[in-house]
Amino acid sequence: MDDVLTRAEAYLAAGAADIMIHSRKDTPDKIFEFCKRCNALENRRPLVAVPSTYNHMTEKALAEHGVNMVI
């Protein structure tokens, strides 16, 4: 998780417009942990989720964790 957050911070510092998150796991636990930590960043940008493996999650549930866009 620390490596993922470090990369996200580097992308944001480089001017990324948003951060896209994805996981191969069938539960969104790690995604939600990342959202919580990423939402606390000073220069946070929109979070985009691609819930292909945890597709039982609703857009509303993802939004409640800070996801701004779902693909």
PDB file of N, CA, C, O and CB in Angstrom:
ATOM      1  N   MET A   1       0.824  -1.189   0.000  1.00  0.00           N
ATOM      2  CA  MET A   1       0.000   0.000   0.000  1.00  0.00           C
ATOM      3  C   MET A   1       0.871   1.257   0.000  1.00  0.00           C
ATOM      4  O   MET A   1       0.546   2.249  -0.653  1.00  0.00           O
ATOM      5  CB  MET A   1      -0.939  -0.004   1.207  1.00  0.00           C
ATOM      6  N   ASP A   2       1.976   1.203   0.737  1.00  0.00           N
ATOM      7  CA  ASP A   2       2.850   2.377   0.780  1.00  0.00           C
ATOM      8  C   ASP A   2       3.423   2.688  -0.600  1.00  0.00           C
ATOM      9  O   ASP A   2       3.524   3.852  -0.986  1.00  0.00           O
ATOM     10  CB  ASP A   2       3.988   2.159   1.783  1.00  0.00           C
ATOM     11  N   ASP A   3       3.798   1.644  -1.342  1.00  0.00           N
ATOM     12  CA  ASP A   3       4.323   1.852  -2.697  1.00  0.00           C
ATOM     13  C   ASP A   3       3.273   2.476  -3.614  1.00  0.00           C
ATOM     14  O   ASP A   3       3.579   3.370  -4.403  1.00  0.00           O
ATOM     15  CB  ASP A   3       4.808   0.524  -3.289  1.00  0.00           C
ATOM     16  N   VAL A   4       2.060   2.007  -3.506  1.00  0.00           N
ATOM     17  CA  VAL A   4       0.978   2.525  -4.339  1.00  0.00           C
ATOM     18  C   VAL A   4       0.716   3.996  -4.022  1.00  0.00           C
ATOM     19  O   VAL A   4       0.524   4.810  -4.925  1.00  0.00           O
ATOM     20  CB  VAL A   4      -0.306   1.696  -4.136  1.00  0.00           C
ATOM     21  N   LEU A   5       0.710   4.323  -2.755  1.00  0.00           N
ATOM     22  CA  LEU A   5       0.481   5.708  -2.350  1.00  0.00           C
ATOM     23  C   LEU A   5       1.643   6.608  -2.775  1.00  0.00           C
ATOM     24  O   LEU A   5       1.430   7.755  -3.170  1.00  0.00           O
ATOM     25  CB  LEU A   5       0.280   5.791  -0.833  1.00  0.00           C
ATOM     26  N   THR A   6       2.861   6.092  -2.694  1.00  0.00           N
ATOM     27  CA  THR A   6       4.030   6.856  -3.148  1.00  0.00           C
ATOM     28  C   THR A   6       3.926   7.159  -4.642  1.00  0.00           C
ATOM     29  O   THR A   6       4.225   8.271  -5.076  1.00  0.00           O
ATOM     30  CB  THR A   6       5.336   6.082  -2.850  1.00  0.00           C
ATOM     31  N   ARG A   7       3.498   6.162  -5.429  1.00  0.00           N
ATOM     32  CA  ARG A   7       3.315   6.398  -6.871  1.00  0.00           C
ATOM     33  C   ARG A   7       2.213   7.415  -7.123  1.00  0.00           C
ATOM     34  O   ARG A   7       2.359   8.289  -7.978  1.00  0.00           O
ATOM     35  CB  ARG A   7       2.986   5.083  -7.595  1.00  0.00           C
ATOM     36  N   ALA A   8       1.125   7.312  -6.395  1.00  0.00           N
ATOM     37  CA  ALA A   8       0.028   8.264  -6.573  1.00  0.00           C
ATOM     38  C   ALA A   8       0.497   9.687  -6.260  1.00  0.00           C
ATOM     39  O   ALA A   8       0.163  10.627  -6.981  1.00  0.00           O
ATOM     40  CB  ALA A   8      -1.171   7.883  -5.673  1.00  0.00           C
ATOM     41  N   GLU A   9       1.263   9.840  -5.194  1.00  0.00           N
ATOM     42  CA  GLU A   9       1.775  11.164  -4.843  1.00  0.00           C
ATOM     43  C   GLU A   9       2.698  11.697  -5.935  1.00  0.00           C
ATOM     44  O   GLU A   9       2.668  12.889  -6.242  1.00  0.00           O
ATOM     45  CB  GLU A   9       2.517  11.113  -3.499  1.00  0.00           C
ATOM     46  N   ALA A  10       3.514  10.830  -6.520  1.00  0.00           N
ATOM     47  CA  ALA A  10       4.414  11.247  -7.600  1.00  0.00           C
ATOM     48  C   ALA A  10       3.610  11.672  -8.826  1.00  0.00           C
ATOM     49  O   ALA A  10       3.935  12.675  -9.462  1.00  0.00           O
ATOM     50  CB  ALA A  10       5.389  10.106  -7.969  1.00  0.00           C
ATOM     51  N   TYR A  11       2.569  10.919  -9.159  1.00  0.00           N
ATOM     52  CA  TYR A  11       1.718  11.282 -10.307  1.00  0.00           C
ATOM     53  C   TYR A  11       1.049  12.633 -10.072  1.00  0.00           C
ATOM     54  O   TYR A  11       0.985  13.468 -10.974  1.00  0.00           O
ATOM     55  CB  TYR A  11       0.643  10.193 -10.557  1.00  0.00           C
ATOM     56  N   LEU A  12       0.556  12.838  -8.864  1.00  0.00           N
ATOM     57  CA  LEU A  12      -0.100  14.105  -8.550  1.00  0.00           C
ATOM     58  C   LEU A  12       0.891  15.270  -8.606  1.00  0.00           C
ATOM     59  O   LEU A  12       0.566  16.343  -9.114  1.00  0.00           O
ATOM     60  CB  LEU A  12      -0.754  14.036  -7.163  1.00  0.00           C
ATOM     61  N   ALA A  13       2.087  15.054  -8.088  1.00  0.00           N
ATOM     62  CA  ALA A  13       3.117  16.097  -8.122  1.00  0.00           C
ATOM     63  C   ALA A  13       3.518  16.433  -9.559  1.00  0.00           C
ATOM     64  O   ALA A  13       3.914  17.561  -9.855  1.00  0.00           O
ATOM     65  CB  ALA A  13       4.352  15.653  -7.324  1.00  0.00           C
ATOM     66  N   ALA A  14       3.411  15.443 -10.445  1.00  0.00           N
ATOM     67  CA  ALA A  14       3.757  15.652 -11.850  1.00  0.00           C
ATOM     68  C   ALA A  14       2.615  16.285 -12.640  1.00  0.00           C
ATOM     69  O   ALA A  14       2.776  16.607 -13.817  1.00  0.00           O
ATOM     70  CB  ALA A  14       4.150  14.334 -12.487  1.00  0.00           C
ATOM     71  N   GLY A  15       1.456  16.464 -11.990  1.00  0.00           N
ATOM     72  CA  GLY A  15       0.343  17.139 -12.638  1.00  0.00           C
ATOM     73  C   GLY A  15      -0.782  16.254 -13.135  1.00  0.00           C
ATOM     74  O   GLY A  15      -1.590  16.686 -13.957  1.00  0.00           O
ATOM     75  N   ALA A  16      -0.850  15.021 -12.651  1.00  0.00           N
ATOM     76  CA  ALA A  16      -1.942  14.128 -13.076  1.00  0.00           C
ATOM     77  C   ALA A  16      -3.292  14.762 -12.779  1.00  0.00           C
ATOM     78  O   ALA A  16      -3.482  15.390 -11.737  1.00  0.00           O
ATOM     79  CB  ALA A  16      -1.834  12.753 -12.373  1.00  0.00           C
ATOM     80  N   ALA A  17      -4.224  14.590 -13.704  1.00  0.00           N
ATOM     81  CA  ALA A  17      -5.563  15.154 -13.540  1.00  0.00           C
ATOM     82  C   ALA A  17      -6.421  14.301 -12.613  1.00  0.00           C
ATOM     83  O   ALA A  17      -7.343  14.808 -11.974  1.00  0.00           O
ATOM     84  CB  ALA A  17      -6.247  15.294 -14.897  1.00  0.00           C
ATOM     85  N   ASP A  18      -6.117  13.011 -12.539  1.00  0.00           N
ATOM     86  CA  ASP A  18      -6.850  12.101 -11.672  1.00  0.00           C
ATOM     87  C   ASP A  18      -5.992  10.872 -11.418  1.00  0.00           C
ATOM     88  O   ASP A  18      -4.925  10.712 -12.010  1.00  0.00           O
ATOM     89  CB  ASP A  18      -8.218  11.706 -12.296  1.00  0.00           C
ATOM     90  N   ILE A  19      -6.467  10.010 -10.536  1.00  0.00           N
ATOM     91  CA  ILE A  19      -5.789   8.763 -10.217  1.00  0.00           C
ATOM     92  C   ILE A  19      -6.770   7.626 -10.481  1.00  0.00           C
ATOM     93  O   ILE A  19      -7.865   7.603  -9.919  1.00  0.00           O
ATOM     94  CB  ILE A  19      -5.276   8.747  -8.731  1.00  0.00           C
ATOM     95  N   MET A  20      -6.374   6.682 -11.337  1.00  0.00           N
ATOM     96  CA  MET A  20      -7.211   5.527 -11.624  1.00  0.00           C
ATOM     97  C   MET A  20      -6.731   4.354 -10.767  1.00  0.00           C
ATOM     98  O   MET A  20      -5.538   4.055 -10.710  1.00  0.00           O
ATOM     99  CB  MET A  20      -7.174   5.167 -13.146  1.00  0.00           C
ATOM    100  N   ILE A  21      -7.676   3.705 -10.110  1.00  0.00           N
ATOM    101  CA  ILE A  21      -7.341   2.591  -9.229  1.00  0.00           C
ATOM    102  C   ILE A  21      -8.048   1.330  -9.702  1.00  0.00           C
ATOM    103  O   ILE A  21      -9.177   1.365 -10.193  1.00  0.00           O
ATOM    104  CB  ILE A  21      -7.723   2.910  -7.768  1.00  0.00           C
ATOM    105  N   HIS A  22      -7.343   0.217  -9.536  1.00  0.00           N
ATOM    106  CA  HIS A  22      -7.858  -1.072  -9.979  1.00  0.00           C
ATOM    107  C   HIS A  22      -7.242  -2.147  -9.088  1.00  0.00           C
ATOM    108  O   HIS A  22      -6.161  -1.956  -8.531  1.00  0.00           O
ATOM    109  CB  HIS A  22      -7.537  -1.331 -11.498  1.00  0.00           C
ATOM    110  N   SER A  23      -7.917  -3.249  -8.961  1.00  0.00           N
ATOM    111  CA  SER A  23      -7.401  -4.357  -8.171  1.00  0.00           C
ATOM    112  C   SER A  23      -7.848  -5.668  -8.806  1.00  0.00           C
ATOM    113  O   SER A  23      -8.941  -5.752  -9.365  1.00  0.00           O
ATOM    114  CB  SER A  23      -7.880  -4.263  -6.698  1.00  0.00           C
ATOM    115  N   ARG A  24      -7.008  -6.680  -8.719  1.00  0.00           N
ATOM    116  CA  ARG A  24      -7.374  -8.008  -9.214  1.00  0.00           C
ATOM    117  C   ARG A  24      -8.138  -8.813  -8.169  1.00  0.00           C
ATOM    118  O   ARG A  24      -8.680  -9.877  -8.467  1.00  0.00           O
ATOM    119  CB  ARG A  24      -6.127  -8.771  -9.642  1.00  0.00           C
ATOM    120  N   LYS A  25      -8.177  -8.302  -6.954  1.00  0.00           N
ATOM    121  CA  LYS A  25      -8.891  -9.012  -5.887  1.00  0.00           C
ATOM    122  C   LYS A  25     -10.401  -8.864  -6.088  1.00  0.00           C
ATOM    123  O   LYS A  25     -10.861  -7.894  -6.691  1.00  0.00           O
ATOM    124  CB  LYS A  25      -8.471  -8.474  -4.486  1.00  0.00           C
ATOM    125  N   ASP A  26     -11.165  -9.830  -5.578  1.00  0.00           N
ATOM    126  CA  ASP A  26     -12.612  -9.785  -5.774  1.00  0.00           C
ATOM    127  C   ASP A  26     -13.349  -9.051  -4.664  1.00  0.00           C
ATOM    128  O   ASP A  26     -14.579  -9.020  -4.641  1.00  0.00           O
ATOM    129  CB  ASP A  26     -13.149 -11.176  -5.886  1.00  0.00           C
ATOM    130  N   THR A  27     -12.592  -8.458  -3.743  1.00  0.00           N
ATOM    131  CA  THR A  27     -13.182  -7.605  -2.715  1.00  0.00           C
ATOM    132  C   THR A  27     -12.517  -6.229  -2.807  1.00  0.00           C
ATOM    133  O   THR A  27     -11.363  -6.129  -3.225  1.00  0.00           O
ATOM    134  CB  THR A  27     -13.007  -8.230  -1.277  1.00  0.00           C
ATOM    135  N   PRO A  28     -13.219  -5.190  -2.429  1.00  0.00           N
ATOM    136  CA  PRO A  28     -12.677  -3.839  -2.568  1.00  0.00           C
ATOM    137  C   PRO A  28     -11.877  -3.341  -1.361  1.00  0.00           C
ATOM    138  O   PRO A  28     -11.598  -2.146  -1.265  1.00  0.00           O
ATOM    139  CB  PRO A  28     -13.792  -2.896  -2.826  1.00  0.00           C
ATOM    140  N   ASP A  29     -11.510  -4.221  -0.454  1.00  0.00           N
ATOM    141  CA  ASP A  29     -10.851  -3.800   0.787  1.00  0.00           C
ATOM    142  C   ASP A  29      -9.623  -2.924   0.538  1.00  0.00           C
ATOM    143  O   ASP A  29      -9.493  -1.855   1.134  1.00  0.00           O
ATOM    144  CB  ASP A  29     -10.446  -5.018   1.591  1.00  0.00           C
ATOM    145  N   LYS A  30      -8.740  -3.363  -0.323  1.00  0.00           N
ATOM    146  CA  LYS A  30      -7.521  -2.595  -0.597  1.00  0.00           C
ATOM    147  C   LYS A  30      -7.851  -1.291  -1.310  1.00  0.00           C
ATOM    148  O   LYS A  30      -7.198  -0.272  -1.083  1.00  0.00           O
ATOM    149  CB  LYS A  30      -6.538  -3.425  -1.441  1.00  0.00           C
ATOM    150  N   ILE A  31      -8.857  -1.320  -2.168  1.00  0.00           N
ATOM    151  CA  ILE A  31      -9.287  -0.100  -2.863  1.00  0.00           C
ATOM    152  C   ILE A  31      -9.775   0.915  -1.830  1.00  0.00           C
ATOM    153  O   ILE A  31      -9.416   2.091  -1.893  1.00  0.00           O
ATOM    154  CB  ILE A  31     -10.414  -0.413  -3.909  1.00  0.00           C
ATOM    155  N   PHE A  32     -10.585   0.461  -0.889  1.00  0.00           N
ATOM    156  CA  PHE A  32     -11.113   1.364   0.124  1.00  0.00           C
ATOM    157  C   PHE A  32     -10.002   1.905   1.021  1.00  0.00           C
ATOM    158  O   PHE A  32     -10.039   3.068   1.424  1.00  0.00           O
ATOM    159  CB  PHE A  32     -12.166   0.652   0.965  1.00  0.00           C
ATOM    160  N   GLU A  33      -9.017   1.068   1.334  1.00  0.00           N
ATOM    161  CA  GLU A  33      -7.884   1.538   2.132  1.00  0.00           C
ATOM    162  C   GLU A  33      -7.120   2.617   1.359  1.00  0.00           C
ATOM    163  O   GLU A  33      -6.744   3.645   1.922  1.00  0.00           O
ATOM    164  CB  GLU A  33      -6.940   0.356   2.500  1.00  0.00           C
ATOM    165  N   PHE A  34      -6.894   2.373   0.063  1.00  0.00           N
ATOM    166  CA  PHE A  34      -6.210   3.369  -0.756  1.00  0.00           C
ATOM    167  C   PHE A  34      -7.019   4.657  -0.814  1.00  0.00           C
ATOM    168  O   PHE A  34      -6.458   5.745  -0.674  1.00  0.00           O
ATOM    169  CB  PHE A  34      -5.966   2.829  -2.171  1.00  0.00           C
ATOM    170  N   CYS A  35      -8.323   4.551  -1.018  1.00  0.00           N
ATOM    171  CA  CYS A  35      -9.178   5.740  -1.078  1.00  0.00           C
ATOM    172  C   CYS A  35      -9.049   6.563   0.192  1.00  0.00           C
ATOM    173  O   CYS A  35      -8.899   7.784   0.132  1.00  0.00           O
ATOM    174  CB  CYS A  35     -10.643   5.343  -1.300  1.00  0.00           C
ATOM    175  N   LYS A  36      -9.106   5.906   1.335  1.00  0.00           N
ATOM    176  CA  LYS A  36      -9.014   6.610   2.611  1.00  0.00           C
ATOM    177  C   LYS A  36      -7.701   7.374   2.715  1.00  0.00           C
ATOM    178  O   LYS A  36      -7.675   8.536   3.122  1.00  0.00           O
ATOM    179  CB  LYS A  36      -9.147   5.626   3.777  1.00  0.00           C
ATOM    180  N   ARG A  37      -6.622   6.715   2.346  1.00  0.00           N
ATOM    181  CA  ARG A  37      -5.306   7.352   2.442  1.00  0.00           C
ATOM    182  C   ARG A  37      -5.122   8.424   1.379  1.00  0.00           C
ATOM    183  O   ARG A  37      -4.534   9.473   1.642  1.00  0.00           O
ATOM    184  CB  ARG A  37      -4.204   6.308   2.317  1.00  0.00           C
ATOM    185  N   CYS A  38      -5.623   8.162   0.188  1.00  0.00           N
ATOM    186  CA  CYS A  38      -5.482   9.129  -0.907  1.00  0.00           C
ATOM    187  C   CYS A  38      -6.355  10.360  -0.662  1.00  0.00           C
ATOM    188  O   CYS A  38      -5.962  11.476  -1.004  1.00  0.00           O
ATOM    189  CB  CYS A  38      -5.855   8.475  -2.255  1.00  0.00           C
ATOM    190  N   ASN A  39      -7.515  10.167  -0.081  1.00  0.00           N
ATOM    191  CA  ASN A  39      -8.405  11.293   0.211  1.00  0.00           C
ATOM    192  C   ASN A  39      -7.793  12.269   1.208  1.00  0.00           C
ATOM    193  O   ASN A  39      -8.210  13.425   1.279  1.00  0.00           O
ATOM    194  CB  ASN A  39      -9.729  10.783   0.745  1.00  0.00           C
ATOM    195  N   ALA A  40      -6.817  11.817   1.970  1.00  0.00           N
ATOM    196  CA  ALA A  40      -6.163  12.670   2.965  1.00  0.00           C
ATOM    197  C   ALA A  40      -5.002  13.476   2.384  1.00  0.00           C
ATOM    198  O   ALA A  40      -4.439  14.331   3.068  1.00  0.00           O
ATOM    199  CB  ALA A  40      -5.662  11.824   4.114  1.00  0.00           C
ATOM    200  N   LEU A  41      -4.641  13.209   1.128  1.00  0.00           N
ATOM    201  CA  LEU A  41      -3.524  13.931   0.517  1.00  0.00           C
ATOM    202  C   LEU A  41      -3.884  15.391   0.286  1.00  0.00           C
ATOM    203  O   LEU A  41      -5.025  15.720  -0.037  1.00  0.00           O
ATOM    204  CB  LEU A  41      -3.118  13.273  -0.805  1.00  0.00           C
ATOM    205  N   GLU A  42      -2.912  16.243   0.454  1.00  0.00           N
ATOM    206  CA  GLU A  42      -3.134  17.677   0.307  1.00  0.00           C
ATOM    207  C   GLU A  42      -3.549  18.059  -1.111  1.00  0.00           C
ATOM    208  O   GLU A  42      -4.426  18.905  -1.289  1.00  0.00           O
ATOM    209  CB  GLU A  42      -1.884  18.434   0.693  1.00  0.00           C
ATOM    210  N   ASN A  43      -2.941  17.456  -2.108  1.00  0.00           N
ATOM    211  CA  ASN A  43      -3.238  17.809  -3.498  1.00  0.00           C
ATOM    212  C   ASN A  43      -4.086  16.740  -4.189  1.00  0.00           C
ATOM    213  O   ASN A  43      -3.878  16.432  -5.362  1.00  0.00           O
ATOM    214  CB  ASN A  43      -1.939  18.021  -4.274  1.00  0.00           C
ATOM    215  N   ARG A  44      -5.030  16.187  -3.456  1.00  0.00           N
ATOM    216  CA  ARG A  44      -5.895  15.129  -3.966  1.00  0.00           C
ATOM    217  C   ARG A  44      -6.570  15.546  -5.267  1.00  0.00           C
ATOM    218  O   ARG A  44      -6.969  16.698  -5.440  1.00  0.00           O
ATOM    219  CB  ARG A  44      -6.948  14.757  -2.925  1.00  0.00           C
ATOM    220  N   ARG A  45      -6.685  14.602  -6.160  1.00  0.00           N
ATOM    221  CA  ARG A  45      -7.413  14.772  -7.420  1.00  0.00           C
ATOM    222  C   ARG A  45      -8.494  13.695  -7.469  1.00  0.00           C
ATOM    223  O   ARG A  45      -8.503  12.798  -6.626  1.00  0.00           O
ATOM    224  CB  ARG A  45      -6.446  14.678  -8.674  1.00  0.00           C
ATOM    225  N   PRO A  46      -9.404  13.768  -8.438  1.00  0.00           N
ATOM    226  CA  PRO A  46     -10.460  12.760  -8.516  1.00  0.00           C
ATOM    227  C   PRO A  46      -9.912  11.333  -8.591  1.00  0.00           C
ATOM    228  O   PRO A  46      -8.877  11.075  -9.204  1.00  0.00           O
ATOM    229  CB  PRO A  46     -11.336  13.030  -9.721  1.00  0.00           C
ATOM    230  N   LEU A  47     -10.632  10.428  -7.957  1.00  0.00           N
ATOM    231  CA  LEU A  47     -10.299   9.008  -7.999  1.00  0.00           C
ATOM    232  C   LEU A  47     -11.235   8.313  -8.977  1.00  0.00           C
ATOM    233  O   LEU A  47     -12.451   8.500  -8.935  1.00  0.00           O
ATOM    234  CB  LEU A  47     -10.396   8.365  -6.584  1.00  0.00           C
ATOM    235  N   VAL A  48     -10.655   7.515  -9.852  1.00  0.00           N
ATOM    236  CA  VAL A  48     -11.401   6.769 -10.867  1.00  0.00           C
ATOM    237  C   VAL A  48     -11.215   5.287 -10.560  1.00  0.00           C
ATOM    238  O   VAL A  48     -10.081   4.821 -10.443  1.00  0.00           O
ATOM    239  CB  VAL A  48     -10.917   7.124 -12.334  1.00  0.00           C
ATOM    240  N   ALA A  49     -12.308   4.540 -10.429  1.00  0.00           N
ATOM    241  CA  ALA A  49     -12.235   3.106 -10.134  1.00  0.00           C
ATOM    242  C   ALA A  49     -12.690   2.287 -11.330  1.00  0.00           C
ATOM    243  O   ALA A  49     -13.588   2.676 -12.077  1.00  0.00           O
ATOM    244  CB  ALA A  49     -13.085   2.761  -8.905  1.00  0.00           C
ATOM    245  N   VAL A  50     -12.044   1.143 -11.483  1.00  0.00           N
ATOM    246  CA  VAL A  50     -12.414   0.172 -12.513  1.00  0.00           C
ATOM    247  C   VAL A  50     -12.721  -1.133 -11.779  1.00  0.00           C
ATOM    248  O   VAL A  50     -11.838  -1.976 -11.618  1.00  0.00           O
ATOM    249  CB  VAL A  50     -11.258  -0.017 -13.603  1.00  0.00           C
ATOM    250  N   PRO A  51     -13.965  -1.305 -11.333  1.00  0.00           N
ATOM    251  CA  PRO A  51     -14.306  -2.446 -10.483  1.00  0.00           C
ATOM    252  C   PRO A  51     -14.629  -3.729 -11.244  1.00  0.00           C
ATOM    253  O   PRO A  51     -15.675  -4.334 -11.010  1.00  0.00           O
ATOM    254  CB  PRO A  51     -15.467  -2.090  -9.628  1.00  0.00           C
ATOM    255  N   SER A  52     -13.760  -4.147 -12.138  1.00  0.00           N
ATOM    256  CA  SER A  52     -14.058  -5.333 -12.937  1.00  0.00           C
ATOM    257  C   SER A  52     -14.056  -6.621 -12.115  1.00  0.00           C
ATOM    258  O   SER A  52     -14.838  -7.526 -12.404  1.00  0.00           O
ATOM    259  CB  SER A  52     -13.060  -5.453 -14.059  1.00  0.00           C
ATOM    260  N   THR A  53     -13.205  -6.726 -11.106  1.00  0.00           N
ATOM    261  CA  THR A  53     -13.190  -7.950 -10.307  1.00  0.00           C
ATOM    262  C   THR A  53     -14.053  -7.853  -9.053  1.00  0.00           C
ATOM    263  O   THR A  53     -14.450  -8.878  -8.499  1.00  0.00           O
ATOM    264  CB  THR A  53     -11.776  -8.286  -9.917  1.00  0.00           C
ATOM    265  N   TYR A  54     -14.341  -6.668  -8.609  1.00  0.00           N
ATOM    266  CA  TYR A  54     -15.231  -6.469  -7.454  1.00  0.00           C
ATOM    267  C   TYR A  54     -16.500  -5.759  -7.923  1.00  0.00           C
ATOM    268  O   TYR A  54     -16.950  -4.788  -7.315  1.00  0.00           O
ATOM    269  CB  TYR A  54     -14.519  -5.643  -6.322  1.00  0.00           C
ATOM    270  N   ASN A  55     -17.061  -6.264  -9.015  1.00  0.00           N
ATOM    271  CA  ASN A  55     -18.192  -5.615  -9.690  1.00  0.00           C
ATOM    272  C   ASN A  55     -19.515  -5.726  -8.943  1.00  0.00           C
ATOM    273  O   ASN A  55     -20.532  -5.219  -9.417  1.00  0.00           O
ATOM    274  CB  ASN A  55     -18.358  -6.198 -11.051  1.00  0.00           C
ATOM    275  N   HIS A  56     -19.521  -6.369  -7.806  1.00  0.00           N
ATOM    276  CA  HIS A  56     -20.731  -6.404  -6.980  1.00  0.00           C
ATOM    277  C   HIS A  56     -20.929  -5.095  -6.211  1.00  0.00           C
ATOM    278  O   HIS A  56     -21.985  -4.866  -5.622  1.00  0.00           O
ATOM    279  CB  HIS A  56     -20.667  -7.579  -5.998  1.00  0.00           C
ATOM    280  N   MET A  57     -19.906  -4.242  -6.221  1.00  0.00           N
ATOM    281  CA  MET A  57     -19.992  -2.953  -5.542  1.00  0.00           C
ATOM    282  C   MET A  57     -20.796  -1.967  -6.390  1.00  0.00           C
ATOM    283  O   MET A  57     -20.627  -1.894  -7.607  1.00  0.00           O
ATOM    284  CB  MET A  57     -18.579  -2.393  -5.252  1.00  0.00           C
ATOM    285  N   THR A  58     -21.647  -1.232  -5.744  1.00  0.00           N
ATOM    286  CA  THR A  58     -22.429  -0.228  -6.462  1.00  0.00           C
ATOM    287  C   THR A  58     -21.627   1.060  -6.592  1.00  0.00           C
ATOM    288  O   THR A  58     -20.678   1.305  -5.848  1.00  0.00           O
ATOM    289  CB  THR A  58     -23.769   0.040  -5.744  1.00  0.00           C
ATOM    290  N   GLU A  59     -22.034   1.870  -7.552  1.00  0.00           N
ATOM    291  CA  GLU A  59     -21.397   3.172  -7.732  1.00  0.00           C
ATOM    292  C   GLU A  59     -21.543   4.006  -6.451  1.00  0.00           C
ATOM    293  O   GLU A  59     -20.619   4.714  -6.052  1.00  0.00           O
ATOM    294  CB  GLU A  59     -22.016   3.920  -8.946  1.00  0.00           C
ATOM    295  N   LYS A  60     -22.693   3.914  -5.828  1.00  0.00           N
ATOM    296  CA  LYS A  60     -22.939   4.661  -4.595  1.00  0.00           C
ATOM    297  C   LYS A  60     -21.971   4.236  -3.491  1.00  0.00           C
ATOM    298  O   LYS A  60     -21.420   5.088  -2.794  1.00  0.00           O
ATOM    299  CB  LYS A  60     -24.388   4.460  -4.132  1.00  0.00           C
ATOM    300  N   ALA A  61     -21.760   2.944  -3.328  1.00  0.00           N
ATOM    301  CA  ALA A  61     -20.841   2.454  -2.297  1.00  0.00           C
ATOM    302  C   ALA A  61     -19.418   2.929  -2.566  1.00  0.00           C
ATOM    303  O   ALA A  61     -18.701   3.305  -1.638  1.00  0.00           O
ATOM    304  CB  ALA A  61     -20.880   0.921  -2.226  1.00  0.00           C
ATOM    305  N   LEU A  62     -19.012   2.912  -3.819  1.00  0.00           N
ATOM    306  CA  LEU A  62     -17.679   3.402  -4.167  1.00  0.00           C
ATOM    307  C   LEU A  62     -17.571   4.896  -3.890  1.00  0.00           C
ATOM    308  O   LEU A  62     -16.560   5.359  -3.363  1.00  0.00           O
ATOM    309  CB  LEU A  62     -17.361   3.111  -5.644  1.00  0.00           C
ATOM    310  N   ALA A  63     -18.608   5.650  -4.242  1.00  0.00           N
ATOM    311  CA  ALA A  63     -18.610   7.087  -4.006  1.00  0.00           C
ATOM    312  C   ALA A  63     -18.521   7.409  -2.522  1.00  0.00           C
ATOM    313  O   ALA A  63     -17.884   8.389  -2.137  1.00  0.00           O
ATOM    314  CB  ALA A  63     -19.857   7.715  -4.599  1.00  0.00           C
ATOM    315  N   GLU A  64     -19.146   6.603  -1.700  1.00  0.00           N
ATOM    316  CA  GLU A  64     -19.096   6.808  -0.250  1.00  0.00           C
ATOM    317  C   GLU A  64     -17.665   6.682   0.288  1.00  0.00           C
ATOM    318  O   GLU A  64     -17.353   7.200   1.360  1.00  0.00           O
ATOM    319  CB  GLU A  64     -20.012   5.799   0.457  1.00  0.00           C
ATOM    320  N   HIS A  65     -16.815   6.003  -0.448  1.00  0.00           N
ATOM    321  CA  HIS A  65     -15.417   5.856  -0.054  1.00  0.00           C
ATOM    322  C   HIS A  65     -14.508   6.849  -0.765  1.00  0.00           C
ATOM    323  O   HIS A  65     -13.288   6.790  -0.612  1.00  0.00           O
ATOM    324  CB  HIS A  65     -14.948   4.449  -0.332  1.00  0.00           C
ATOM    325  N   GLY A  66     -15.087   7.755  -1.537  1.00  0.00           N
ATOM    326  CA  GLY A  66     -14.290   8.805  -2.161  1.00  0.00           C
ATOM    327  C   GLY A  66     -14.014   8.638  -3.634  1.00  0.00           C
ATOM    328  O   GLY A  66     -13.294   9.449  -4.217  1.00  0.00           O
ATOM    329  N   VAL A  67     -14.565   7.611  -4.256  1.00  0.00           N
ATOM    330  CA  VAL A  67     -14.390   7.426  -5.706  1.00  0.00           C
ATOM    331  C   VAL A  67     -15.275   8.441  -6.423  1.00  0.00           C
ATOM    332  O   VAL A  67     -16.451   8.600  -6.094  1.00  0.00           O
ATOM    333  CB  VAL A  67     -14.746   5.951  -6.150  1.00  0.00           C
ATOM    334  N   ASN A  68     -14.696   9.122  -7.401  1.00  0.00           N
ATOM    335  CA  ASN A  68     -15.428  10.151  -8.119  1.00  0.00           C
ATOM    336  C   ASN A  68     -15.976   9.694  -9.459  1.00  0.00           C
ATOM    337  O   ASN A  68     -16.930  10.279  -9.973  1.00  0.00           O
ATOM    338  CB  ASN A  68     -14.552  11.324  -8.326  1.00  0.00           C
ATOM    339  N   MET A  69     -15.381   8.657 -10.028  1.00  0.00           N
ATOM    340  CA  MET A  69     -15.815   8.175 -11.338  1.00  0.00           C
ATOM    341  C   MET A  69     -15.620   6.666 -11.390  1.00  0.00           C
ATOM    342  O   MET A  69     -14.633   6.143 -10.872  1.00  0.00           O
ATOM    343  CB  MET A  69     -15.030   8.880 -12.490  1.00  0.00           C
ATOM    344  N   VAL A  70     -16.563   5.969 -12.017  1.00  0.00           N
ATOM    345  CA  VAL A  70     -16.473   4.517 -12.147  1.00  0.00           C
ATOM    346  C   VAL A  70     -16.520   4.176 -13.625  1.00  0.00           C
ATOM    347  O   VAL A  70     -17.394   4.635 -14.360  1.00  0.00           O
ATOM    348  CB  VAL A  70     -17.622   3.796 -11.364  1.00  0.00           C
ATOM    349  N   ILE A  71     -15.563   3.362 -14.045  1.00  0.00           N
ATOM    350  CA  ILE A  71     -15.530   2.920 -15.447  1.00  0.00           C
ATOM    351  C   ILE A  71     -15.942   1.465 -15.489  1.00  0.00           C
ATOM    352  O   ILE A  71     -15.991   0.867 -16.564  1.00  0.00           O
ATOM    353  CB  ILE A  71     -14.109   3.119 -16.088  1.00  0.00           C
TER     354      ILE A  71
END
